[in-house]
């Protein structure tokens, strides 16, 4: 029997119907594992599809630290802050273009919201650039940081809104 070439072996590894089948069958012959789609118990499975929902299956090594939930929450928190600040700065700018103010507070308001939007965008950039570092942190730490981002952005905007409300009266 001829030995398969290395390139055909790599192609077989990428094709879920070819290479993982013996490994998947061997794993499921002795282990309980749930289908990731429908949670059906796959122990003893001899196919590469779930018999319950027909989802294709593969054997993989993964880590719970690679969960996108906490990282996405942190990114969305900063993105909401940047979006809010950008929209407010745009609306106040349009108002000032239509009705120029002779005094400085409206211009300072625009500058403040533009600055806040830039801070939020810088935080997003930092999170994206340090995604790998984020994944090395334990999942509980990731959630703590994500919640800190969410509440930090909210509290900072609430505090600035309260200060503005008191000063604009």
N, CA, C and O atoms as a DFTB+ gen file, in Angstrom:
676 C
 N C O
     1  1       0.854      -1.188       0.000
     2  2       0.000       0.000       0.000
     3  2       0.887       1.234       0.000
     4  3       1.771       1.347       0.849
     5  1       0.673       2.175      -0.941
     6  2       1.517       3.368      -1.018
     7  2       1.234       4.308       0.153
     8  3       0.109       4.410       0.642
     9  1       2.300       4.993       0.584
    10  2       2.179       5.968       1.662
    11  2       1.665       7.278       1.089
    12  3       2.182       7.760       0.081
    13  1       0.639       7.866       1.729
    14  2       0.126       9.138       1.199
    15  2       1.171      10.237       1.325
    16  3       1.964      10.268       2.266
    17  1       1.147      11.131       0.357
    18  2       2.091      12.243       0.372
    19  2       1.715      13.208       1.495
    20  3       0.564      13.223       1.932
    21  1       2.685      14.026       1.974
    22  2       2.376      14.988       3.041
    23  2       1.278      15.956       2.648
    24  3       0.461      16.329       3.490
    25  1       1.237      16.374       1.385
    26  2       0.198      17.330       0.993
    27  2      -1.179      16.690       1.049
    28  3      -2.148      17.347       1.428
    29  1      -1.282      15.405       0.673
    30  2      -2.589      14.757       0.758
    31  2      -2.976      14.505       2.213
    32  3      -4.162      14.493       2.539
    33  1      -1.979      14.299       3.103
    34  2      -2.286      14.155       4.516
    35  2      -2.837      15.456       5.085
    36  3      -3.790      15.436       5.864
    37  1      -2.241      16.598       4.700
    38  2      -2.746      17.896       5.172
    39  2      -4.143      18.149       4.632
    40  3      -4.992      18.683       5.345
    41  1      -4.395      17.776       3.384
    42  2      -5.735      17.949       2.814
    43  2      -6.731      17.088       3.568
    44  3      -7.863      17.506       3.807
    45  1      -6.308      15.868       3.948
    46  2      -7.204      14.988       4.693
    47  2      -7.515      15.554       6.068
    48  3      -8.635      15.401       6.555
    49  1      -6.551      16.202       6.703
    50  2      -6.780      16.773       8.025
    51  2      -7.788      17.914       7.946
    52  3      -8.598      18.084       8.857
    53  1      -7.749      18.699       6.870
    54  2      -8.684      19.814       6.722
    55  2     -10.083      19.341       6.367
    56  3     -11.052      20.049       6.642
    57  1     -10.219      18.169       5.765
    58  2     -11.520      17.661       5.357
    59  2     -12.142      16.886       6.520
    60  3     -11.659      15.803       6.850
    61  1     -13.204      17.411       7.153
    62  2     -13.753      16.756       8.327
    63  2     -14.313      15.370       8.044
    64  3     -14.440      14.566       8.968
    65  1     -14.650      15.070       6.798
    66  2     -15.207      13.759       6.487
    67  2     -14.126      12.696       6.349
    68  3     -14.443      11.506       6.355
    69  1     -12.843      13.089       6.223
    70  2     -11.783      12.123       5.970
    71  2     -10.976      11.825       7.223
    72  3     -11.064      10.720       7.759
    73  1     -10.198      12.777       7.701
    74  2      -9.223      12.503       8.753
    75  2      -9.815      12.337      10.149
    76  3      -9.499      11.349      10.812
    77  1     -10.655      13.251      10.630
    78  2     -11.054      13.154      12.027
    79  2     -11.977      11.985      12.335
    80  3     -12.161      11.646      13.504
    81  1     -12.554      11.366      11.328
    82  2     -13.532      10.324      11.603
    83  2     -12.997       9.242      12.540
    84  3     -13.654       8.951      13.540
    85  1     -11.827       8.624      12.268
    86  2     -11.355       7.603      13.212
    87  2     -11.062       8.187      14.603
    88  3     -11.331       7.543      15.618
    89  1     -10.518       9.392      14.643
    90  2     -10.233      10.016      15.938
    91  2     -11.518      10.362      16.676
    92  3     -11.621      10.156      17.885
    93  1     -12.494      10.885      15.949
    94  2     -13.777      11.246      16.545
    95  2     -14.486      10.001      17.052
    96  3     -15.019       9.991      18.162
    97  1     -14.491       8.942      16.231
    98  2     -15.127       7.689      16.651
    99  2     -14.426       7.099      17.874
   100  3     -15.085       6.615      18.794
   101  1     -13.090       7.139      17.888
   102  2     -12.344       6.605      19.027
   103  2     -12.653       7.401      20.293
   104  3     -12.828       6.823      21.366
   105  1     -12.719       8.709      20.170
   106  2     -13.017       9.545      21.332
   107  2     -14.425       9.269      21.849
   108  3     -14.627       9.099      23.051
   109  1     -15.398       9.226      20.936
   110  2     -16.790       9.052      21.352
   111  2     -17.107       7.625      21.780
   112  3     -18.136       7.391      22.415
   113  1     -16.247       6.671      21.448
   114  2     -16.504       5.292      21.877
   115  2     -16.306       5.136      23.384
   116  3     -16.887       4.241      23.997
   117  1     -15.493       5.998      23.979
   118  2     -15.217       5.870      25.426
   119  2     -15.614       7.090      26.241
   120  3     -15.500       7.064      27.466
   121  1     -16.077       8.156      25.602
   122  2     -16.388       9.397      26.328
   123  2     -17.796       9.883      26.030
   124  3     -18.307       9.731      24.921
   125  1     -18.411      10.474      27.054
   126  2     -19.676      11.172      26.839
   127  2     -19.351      12.580      26.360
   128  3     -18.535      13.278      26.963
   129  1     -19.981      12.983      25.294
   130  2     -19.822      14.341      24.783
   131  2     -21.159      14.772      24.201
   132  3     -21.855      13.988      23.557
   133  1     -21.499      16.016      24.435
   134  2     -22.761      16.552      23.921
   135  2     -22.538      17.236      22.591
   136  3     -21.479      17.813      22.343
   137  1     -23.541      17.166      21.739
   138  2     -23.503      17.915      20.486
   139  2     -23.472      19.396      20.841
   140  3     -24.264      19.835      21.676
   141  1     -22.581      20.181      20.233
   142  2     -22.516      21.610      20.571
   143  2     -23.735      22.399      20.104
   144  3     -23.935      23.536      20.531
   145  1     -24.550      21.808      19.233
   146  2     -25.727      22.514      18.723
   147  2     -26.977      22.161      19.523
   148  3     -27.693      23.049      19.985
   149  1     -27.243      20.835      19.688
   150  2     -28.505      20.421      20.315
   151  2     -28.330      19.720      21.648
   152  3     -29.324      19.381      22.289
   153  1     -27.102      19.490      22.087
   154  2     -26.772      18.859      23.370
   155  2     -27.106      17.368      23.418
   156  3     -27.163      16.796      24.506
   157  1     -27.326      16.735      22.291
   158  2     -27.565      15.294      22.224
   159  2     -26.290      14.557      22.629
   160  3     -25.197      14.947      22.219
   161  1     -26.417      13.491      23.435
   162  2     -25.253      12.720      23.861
   163  2     -24.732      11.907      22.675
   164  3     -25.460      11.099      22.100
   165  1     -23.474      12.127      22.318
   166  2     -22.886      11.516      21.122
   167  2     -22.084      10.245      21.413
   168  3     -21.439       9.719      20.506
   169  1     -22.103       9.751      22.615
   170  2     -21.314       8.547      22.956
   171  2     -21.692       7.399      22.017
   172  3     -22.871       7.105      21.823
   173  1     -20.679       6.760      21.442
   174  2     -20.883       5.626      20.541
   175  2     -21.215       6.025      19.107
   176  3     -21.530       5.159      18.291
   177  1     -21.152       7.287      18.791
   178  2     -21.477       7.757      17.442
   179  2     -20.484       7.201      16.424
   180  3     -19.283       7.141      16.690
   181  1     -20.989       6.793      15.252
   182  2     -20.112       6.269      14.197
   183  2     -20.166       7.134      12.943
   184  3     -19.674       6.722      11.892
   185  1     -20.745       8.305      13.034
   186  2     -20.836       9.212      11.889
   187  2     -20.188      10.543      12.259
   188  3     -19.844      10.770      13.419
   189  1     -20.024      11.418      11.276
   190  2     -19.440      12.734      11.552
   191  2     -20.510      13.821      11.628
   192  3     -20.200      15.012      11.608
   193  1     -21.773      13.397      11.715
   194  2     -22.888      14.330      11.882
   195  2     -23.703      13.890      13.083
   196  3     -23.816      12.696      13.362
   197  1     -24.267      14.849      13.789
   198  2     -25.133      14.537      14.914
   199  2     -26.395      13.851      14.393
   200  3     -27.012      14.349      13.452
   201  1     -26.794      12.717      14.983
   202  2     -28.004      12.039      14.510
   203  2     -29.284      12.808      14.859
   204  3     -30.326      12.583      14.244
   205  1     -29.213      13.689      15.816
   206  2     -30.390      14.447      16.242
   207  2     -30.644      15.673      15.356
   208  3     -31.753      15.865      14.859
   209  1     -29.596      16.509      15.161
   210  2     -29.782      17.779      14.426
   211  2     -29.007      17.826      13.109
   212  3     -29.109      18.805      12.371
   213  1     -28.237      16.783      12.808
   214  2     -27.456      16.670      11.572
   215  2     -26.338      17.713      11.459
   216  3     -25.872      18.003      10.357
   217  1     -25.909      18.275      12.591
   218  2     -24.804      19.240      12.577
   219  2     -23.492      18.497      12.325
   220  3     -23.263      17.441      12.914
   221  1     -22.622      19.036      11.454
   222  2     -21.324      18.390      11.245
   223  2     -20.474      18.504      12.507
   224  3     -20.488      19.532      13.183
   225  1     -19.740      17.446      12.818
   226  2     -18.949      17.394      14.039
   227  2     -17.474      17.269      13.704
   228  3     -17.108      16.718      12.666
   229  1     -16.632      17.781      14.585
   230  2     -15.188      17.610      14.443
   231  2     -14.577      17.546      15.825
   232  3     -15.131      18.059      16.797
   233  1     -13.435      16.913      15.891
   234  2     -12.704      16.803      17.139
   235  2     -11.704      17.945      17.180
   236  3     -10.934      18.132      16.238
   237  1     -11.710      18.715      18.270
   238  2     -10.843      19.890      18.329
   239  2     -10.332      20.100      19.750
   240  3     -10.932      19.645      20.723
   241  1      -9.225      20.791      19.838
   242  2      -8.692      21.223      21.127
   243  2      -9.001      22.706      21.236
   244  3      -8.696      23.474      20.323
   245  1      -9.603      23.115      22.343
   246  2      -9.970      24.514      22.512
   247  2      -9.750      24.909      23.971
   248  3      -9.357      24.086      24.797
   249  1     -10.005      26.157      24.268
   250  2      -9.845      26.654      25.625
   251  2     -11.041      27.522      25.969
   252  3     -11.550      28.259      25.124
   253  1     -11.485      27.429      27.212
   254  2     -12.597      28.282      27.635
   255  2     -12.186      29.749      27.680
   256  3     -13.045      30.631      27.682
   257  1     -10.881      30.021      27.717
   258  2     -10.406      31.406      27.705
   259  2     -10.666      32.086      26.370
   260  3     -10.597      33.312      26.283
   261  1     -10.963      31.316      25.328
   262  2     -11.195      31.905      24.008
   263  2     -12.644      32.315      23.804
   264  3     -13.046      32.604      22.677
   265  1     -13.426      32.345      24.853
   266  2     -14.810      32.786      24.766
   267  2     -14.857      34.245      24.312
   268  3     -14.144      35.088      24.857
   269  1     -15.687      34.540      23.324
   270  2     -15.753      35.908      22.804
   271  2     -16.719      36.784      23.593
   272  3     -16.771      37.994      23.372
   273  1     -17.482      36.198      24.505
   274  2     -18.468      36.968      25.261
   275  2     -17.895      38.141      26.032
   276  3     -18.337      39.271      25.825
   277  1     -16.918      37.919      26.923
   278  2     -16.407      39.046      27.701
   279  2     -15.717      40.096      26.843
   280  3     -15.891      41.295      27.061
   281  1     -14.938      39.647      25.874
   282  2     -14.219      40.591      25.012
   283  2     -15.217      41.412      24.199
   284  3     -15.043      42.620      24.042
   285  1     -16.255      40.766      23.683
   286  2     -17.282      41.483      22.914
   287  2     -18.011      42.501      23.774
   288  3     -18.309      43.603      23.313
   289  1     -18.303      42.142      25.023
   290  2     -18.963      43.086      25.927
   291  2     -18.091      44.323      26.156
   292  3     -18.589      45.449      26.162
   293  1     -16.795      44.106      26.344
   294  2     -15.888      45.239      26.545
   295  2     -15.845      46.124      25.295
   296  3     -15.920      47.348      25.401
   297  1     -15.727      45.515      24.126
   298  2     -15.684      46.286      22.871
   299  2     -16.991      47.055      22.667
   300  3     -16.972      48.240      22.334
   301  1     -18.115      46.384      22.866
   302  2     -19.424      47.035      22.663
   303  2     -19.622      48.167      23.670
   304  3     -20.208      49.194      23.328
   305  1     -19.148      47.999      24.892
   306  2     -19.274      49.067      25.898
   307  2     -18.583      50.340      25.420
   308  3     -19.162      51.426      25.443
   309  1     -17.337      50.183      24.989
   310  2     -16.588      51.361      24.500
   311  2     -17.188      51.887      23.198
   312  3     -17.214      53.098      22.979
   313  1     -17.668      51.002      22.338
   314  2     -18.260      51.444      21.068
   315  2     -19.549      52.239      21.305
   316  3     -19.814      53.218      20.607
   317  1     -20.348      51.816      22.289
   318  2     -21.559      52.588      22.602
   319  2     -21.201      53.977      23.110
   320  3     -21.842      54.965      22.752
   321  1     -20.168      54.043      23.950
   322  2     -19.723      55.356      24.429
   323  2     -19.241      56.230      23.291
   324  3     -19.591      57.408      23.214
   325  1     -18.434      55.655      22.400
   326  2     -17.922      56.428      21.258
   327  2     -19.064      56.870      20.348
   328  3     -19.077      58.005      19.871
   329  1     -20.013      55.984      20.111
   330  2     -21.153      56.336      19.255
   331  2     -22.004      57.434      19.861
   332  3     -22.396      58.373      19.168
   333  1     -22.289      57.324      21.141
   334  2     -23.074      58.353      21.817
   335  2     -22.368      59.697      21.763
   336  3     -22.968      60.713      21.412
   337  1     -21.077      59.692      22.117
   338  2     -20.321      60.943      22.131
   339  2     -20.221      61.550      20.739
   340  3     -20.322      62.765      20.571
   341  1     -20.025      60.701      19.753
   342  2     -19.931      61.198      18.374
   343  2     -21.237      61.816      17.897
   344  3     -21.236      62.864      17.250
   345  1     -22.345      61.169      18.217
   346  2     -23.651      61.692      17.795
   347  2     -23.953      63.018      18.503
   348  3     -24.416      63.966      17.868
   349  1     -23.696      63.087      19.805
   350  2     -23.949      64.334      20.541
   351  2     -23.062      65.462      20.000
   352  3     -23.532      66.582      19.800
   353  1     -21.782      65.164      19.764
   354  2     -20.880      66.192      19.217
   355  2     -21.362      66.652      17.844
   356  3     -21.315      67.843      17.538
   357  1     -21.819      65.725      17.025
   358  2     -22.320      66.085      15.695
   359  2     -23.568      66.962      15.791
   360  3     -23.683      67.965      15.086
   361  1     -24.498      66.585      16.661
   362  2     -25.734      67.368      16.794
   363  2     -25.456      68.771      17.332
   364  3     -26.024      69.746      16.842
   365  1     -24.592      68.877      18.329
   366  2     -24.266      70.203      18.874
   367  2     -23.515      71.021      17.819
   368  3     -23.724      72.230      17.717
   369  1     -22.653      70.384      17.041
   370  2     -21.930      71.092      15.971
   371  2     -22.893      71.630      14.925
   372  3     -22.761      72.771      14.484
   373  1     -23.857      70.817      14.527
   374  2     -24.860      71.267      13.553
   375  2     -25.651      72.441      14.114
   376  3     -25.934      73.409      13.407
   377  1     -26.008      72.343      15.406
   378  2     -26.731      73.445      16.037
   379  2     -25.887      74.723      16.028
   380  3     -26.406      75.810      15.775
   381  1     -24.584      74.590      16.306
   382  2     -23.709      75.763      16.337
   383  2     -23.473      76.339      14.945
   384  3     -23.300      77.549      14.799
   385  1     -23.466      75.499      13.938
   386  2     -23.317      75.998      12.562
   387  2     -24.563      76.785      12.166
   388  3     -24.470      77.841      11.539
   389  1     -25.722      76.263      12.537
   390  2     -26.980      76.931      12.197
   391  2     -27.189      78.212      13.014
   392  3     -27.703      79.204      12.497
   393  1     -26.797      78.185      14.267
   394  2     -26.978      79.327      15.168
   395  2     -25.689      79.548      15.954
   396  3     -25.575      79.060      17.079
   397  1     -24.723      80.262      15.402
   398  2     -23.454      80.462      16.123
   399  2     -23.683      81.137      17.474
   400  3     -24.442      82.099      17.591
   401  1     -23.015      80.613      18.469
   402  2     -23.157      81.150      19.826
   403  2     -22.031      82.137      20.093
   404  3     -20.881      81.870      19.742
   405  1     -22.341      83.271      20.707
   406  2     -21.303      84.251      21.005
   407  2     -20.482      83.879      22.246
   408  3     -19.435      84.476      22.495
   409  1     -20.946      82.910      23.013
   410  2     -20.225      82.531      24.226
   411  2     -19.624      81.134      24.056
   412  3     -19.996      80.408      23.135
   413  1     -18.693      80.756      24.944
   414  2     -17.917      79.538      24.760
   415  2     -18.569      78.225      25.181
   416  3     -18.177      77.208      24.608
   417  1     -19.520      78.122      26.118
   418  2     -19.958      76.805      26.604
   419  2     -20.360      75.799      25.523
   420  3     -19.990      74.631      25.645
   421  1     -21.096      76.182      24.470
   422  2     -21.438      75.163      23.464
   423  2     -20.205      74.619      22.737
   424  3     -20.162      73.439      22.386
   425  1     -19.220      75.463      22.514
   426  2     -17.998      75.001      21.840
   427  2     -17.202      74.063      22.753
   428  3     -16.615      73.084      22.292
   429  1     -17.191      74.373      24.036
   430  2     -16.522      73.495      24.999
   431  2     -17.247      72.149      25.082
   432  3     -16.615      71.108      25.264
   433  1     -18.556      72.176      24.949
   434  2     -19.349      70.948      24.951
   435  2     -18.960      70.044      23.783
   436  3     -18.777      68.839      23.957
   437  1     -18.837      70.629      22.600
   438  2     -18.419      69.855      21.419
   439  2     -17.023      69.278      21.647
   440  3     -16.783      68.101      21.376
   441  1     -16.110      70.101      22.141
   442  2     -14.740      69.636      22.382
   443  2     -14.723      68.494      23.395
   444  3     -13.966      67.536      23.243
   445  1     -15.559      68.598      24.428
   446  2     -15.589      67.552      25.445
   447  2     -16.110      66.236      24.869
   448  3     -15.545      65.176      25.138
   449  1     -17.184      66.296      24.080
   450  2     -17.732      65.065      23.520
   451  2     -16.818      64.459      22.459
   452  3     -16.745      63.237      22.338
   453  1     -16.131      65.282      21.700
   454  2     -15.155      64.762      20.744
   455  2     -14.010      64.074      21.504
   456  3     -13.542      63.008      21.104
   457  1     -13.573      64.691      22.589
   458  2     -12.508      64.092      23.410
   459  2     -12.961      62.754      23.996
   460  3     -12.208      61.781      23.974
   461  1     -14.177      62.704      24.514
   462  2     -14.698      61.443      25.053
   463  2     -14.786      60.366      23.973
   464  3     -14.454      59.206      24.219
   465  1     -15.232      60.747      22.788
   466  2     -15.317      59.783      21.683
   467  2     -13.932      59.259      21.320
   468  3     -13.765      58.067      21.062
   469  1     -12.940      60.145      21.300
   470  2     -11.574      59.713      20.987
   471  2     -11.011      58.795      22.071
   472  3     -10.284      57.849      21.767
   473  1     -11.342      59.068      23.326
   474  2     -10.904      58.182      24.416
   475  2     -11.525      56.796      24.244
   476  3     -10.846      55.783      24.413
   477  1     -12.809      56.754      23.911
   478  2     -13.481      55.473      23.694
   479  2     -12.865      54.730      22.507
   480  3     -12.660      53.518      22.576
   481  1     -12.572      55.442      21.430
   482  2     -11.940      54.801      20.263
   483  2     -10.537      54.297      20.596
   484  3     -10.119      53.248      20.107
   485  1      -9.818      55.040      21.421
   486  2      -8.487      54.585      21.848
   487  2      -8.606      53.310      22.679
   488  3      -7.784      52.405      22.540
   489  1      -9.615      53.228      23.537
   490  2      -9.820      52.021      24.338
   491  2     -10.150      50.823      23.450
   492  3      -9.668      49.716      23.692
   493  1     -10.967      51.042      22.426
   494  2     -11.284      49.963      21.481
   495  2     -10.017      49.499      20.774
   496  3      -9.780      48.298      20.642
   497  1      -9.206      50.446      20.322
   498  2      -7.946      50.105      19.651
   499  2      -7.045      49.300      20.578
   500  3      -6.434      48.316      20.159
   501  1      -6.963      49.714      21.826
   502  2      -6.137      48.997      22.791
   503  2      -6.641      47.570      23.006
   504  3      -5.845      46.632      23.056
   505  1      -7.946      47.406      23.131
   506  2      -8.513      46.071      23.308
   507  2      -8.252      45.181      22.095
   508  3      -7.919      44.006      22.246
   509  1      -8.402      45.734      20.906
   510  2      -8.175      44.945      19.690
   511  2      -6.705      44.542      19.583
   512  3      -6.392      43.400      19.247
   513  1      -5.822      45.469      19.868
   514  2      -4.382      45.168      19.766
   515  2      -3.922      44.171      20.830
   516  3      -2.951      43.444      20.623
   517  1      -4.608      44.139      21.951
   518  2      -4.196      43.247      23.049
   519  2      -5.144      42.061      23.199
   520  3      -5.281      41.510      24.291
   521  1      -5.784      41.676      22.131
   522  2      -6.730      40.551      22.164
   523  2      -6.058      39.283      22.651
   524  3      -6.653      38.523      23.415
   525  1      -4.830      39.041      22.222
   526  2      -4.122      37.821      22.624
   527  2      -3.856      37.828      24.136
   528  3      -4.023      36.807      24.803
   529  1      -3.443      38.978      24.669
   530  2      -3.232      39.071      26.123
   531  2      -4.517      38.810      26.880
   532  3      -4.519      38.170      27.932
   533  1      -5.617      39.317      26.327
   534  2      -6.927      39.121      26.942
   535  2      -7.216      37.621      27.054
   536  3      -7.715      37.163      28.082
   537  1      -6.908      36.862      26.009
   538  2      -7.215      35.434      25.986
   539  2      -6.392      34.656      27.010
   540  3      -6.803      33.571      27.421
   541  1      -5.240      35.181      27.432
   542  2      -4.418      34.484      28.418
   543  2      -4.963      34.641      29.835
   544  3      -4.569      33.903      30.739
   545  1      -5.856      35.586      30.027
   546  2      -6.425      35.792      31.363
   547  2      -7.504      34.724      31.610
   548  3      -8.177      34.299      30.672
   549  1      -7.669      34.293      32.860
   550  2      -8.747      33.340      33.154
   551  2     -10.105      33.946      32.802
   552  3     -10.272      35.165      32.806
   553  1     -11.045      33.100      32.506
   554  2     -12.353      33.561      32.044
   555  2     -13.035      34.486      33.067
   556  3     -13.657      35.479      32.690
   557  1     -12.916      34.160      34.342
   558  2     -13.531      35.011      35.378
   559  2     -12.925      36.410      35.361
   560  3     -13.637      37.400      35.530
   561  1     -11.618      36.493      35.158
   562  2     -10.948      37.797      35.073
   563  2     -11.403      38.548      33.831
   564  3     -11.590      39.764      33.870
   565  1     -11.582      37.829      32.734
   566  2     -12.082      38.466      31.517
   567  2     -13.458      39.088      31.771
   568  3     -13.707      40.223      31.363
   569  1     -14.335      38.370      32.429
   570  2     -15.666      38.914      32.721
   571  2     -15.584      40.108      33.668
   572  3     -16.327      41.076      33.504
   573  1     -14.694      40.053      34.653
   574  2     -14.547      41.203      35.559
   575  2     -14.104      42.439      34.794
   576  3     -14.637      43.527      35.010
   577  1     -13.125      42.281      33.894
   578  2     -12.654      43.415      33.093
   579  2     -13.765      43.923      32.167
   580  3     -13.937      45.131      32.003
   581  1     -14.511      43.003      31.568
   582  2     -15.590      43.402      30.664
   583  2     -16.662      44.187      31.412
   584  3     -17.131      45.219      30.931
   585  1     -17.045      43.702      32.581
   586  2     -18.047      44.423      33.383
   587  2     -17.504      45.748      33.886
   588  3     -18.246      46.725      33.990
   589  1     -16.215      45.789      34.201
   590  2     -15.597      47.060      34.610
   591  2     -15.654      48.060      33.453
   592  3     -15.913      49.243      33.672
   593  1     -15.415      47.596      32.233
   594  2     -15.519      48.489      31.064
   595  2     -16.947      49.001      30.922
   596  3     -17.164      50.198      30.734
   597  1     -17.924      48.097      31.010
   598  2     -19.325      48.480      30.849
   599  2     -19.739      49.516      31.900
   600  3     -20.263      50.576      31.560
   601  1     -19.502      49.205      33.161
   602  2     -19.920      50.125      34.224
   603  2     -19.058      51.381      34.255
   604  3     -19.548      52.460      34.590
   605  1     -17.785      51.253      33.911
   606  2     -16.912      52.429      33.855
   607  2     -17.368      53.419      32.800
   608  3     -17.442      54.619      33.064
   609  1     -17.674      52.928      31.607
   610  2     -18.157      53.811      30.530
   611  2     -19.483      54.440      30.944
   612  3     -19.693      55.639      30.761
   613  1     -20.376      53.623      31.504
   614  2     -21.676      54.149      31.921
   615  2     -21.535      55.203      33.017
   616  3     -22.118      56.284      32.929
   617  1     -20.764      54.882      34.042
   618  2     -20.621      55.828      35.159
   619  2     -19.909      57.111      34.731
   620  3     -20.275      58.198      35.179
   621  1     -18.898      56.998      33.872
   622  2     -18.208      58.201      33.392
   623  2     -19.168      59.099      32.619
   624  3     -19.176      60.316      32.800
   625  1     -19.975      58.489      31.758
   626  2     -20.926      59.295      30.979
   627  2     -22.031      59.852      31.866
   628  3     -22.485      60.976      31.650
   629  1     -22.469      59.088      32.856
   630  2     -23.498      59.590      33.776
   631  2     -22.959      60.749      34.601
   632  3     -23.661      61.737      34.815
   633  1     -21.719      60.636      35.066
   634  2     -21.120      61.717      35.864
   635  2     -20.949      62.978      35.020
   636  3     -21.261      64.078      35.477
   637  1     -20.463      62.825      33.812
   638  2     -20.279      63.994      32.941
   639  2     -21.630      64.609      32.588
   640  3     -21.765      65.831      32.527
   641  1     -22.627      63.759      32.356
   642  2     -23.974      64.274      32.093
   643  2     -24.528      65.040      33.272
   644  3     -25.163      66.080      33.094
   645  1     -24.295      64.536      34.488
   646  2     -24.774      65.231      35.691
   647  2     -24.059      66.568      35.856
   648  3     -24.692      67.571      36.184
   649  1     -22.753      66.592      35.634
   650  2     -21.990      67.842      35.734
   651  2     -22.490      68.858      34.708
   652  3     -22.660      70.035      35.023
   653  1     -22.724      68.397      33.488
   654  2     -23.231      69.291      32.442
   655  2     -24.629      69.819      32.798
   656  3     -24.919      71.000      32.608
   657  1     -25.474      68.948      33.307
   658  2     -26.836      69.362      33.672
   659  2     -26.784      70.426      34.756
   660  3     -27.561      71.379      34.718
   661  1     -25.885      70.283      35.718
   662  2     -25.786      71.289      36.791
   663  2     -25.207      72.611      36.278
   664  3     -25.622      73.683      36.716
   665  1     -24.252      72.533      35.353
   666  2     -23.588      73.758      34.845
   667  2     -24.389      74.480      33.774
   668  3     -24.195      75.678      33.570
   669  1     -25.277      73.788      33.090
   670  2     -26.034      74.442      32.013
   671  2     -27.357      75.029      32.513
   672  3     -28.095      75.625      31.729
   673  1     -27.664      74.875      33.778
   674  2     -28.908      75.446      34.316
   675  2     -28.810      76.929      34.481
   676  3     -29.767      77.565      34.922
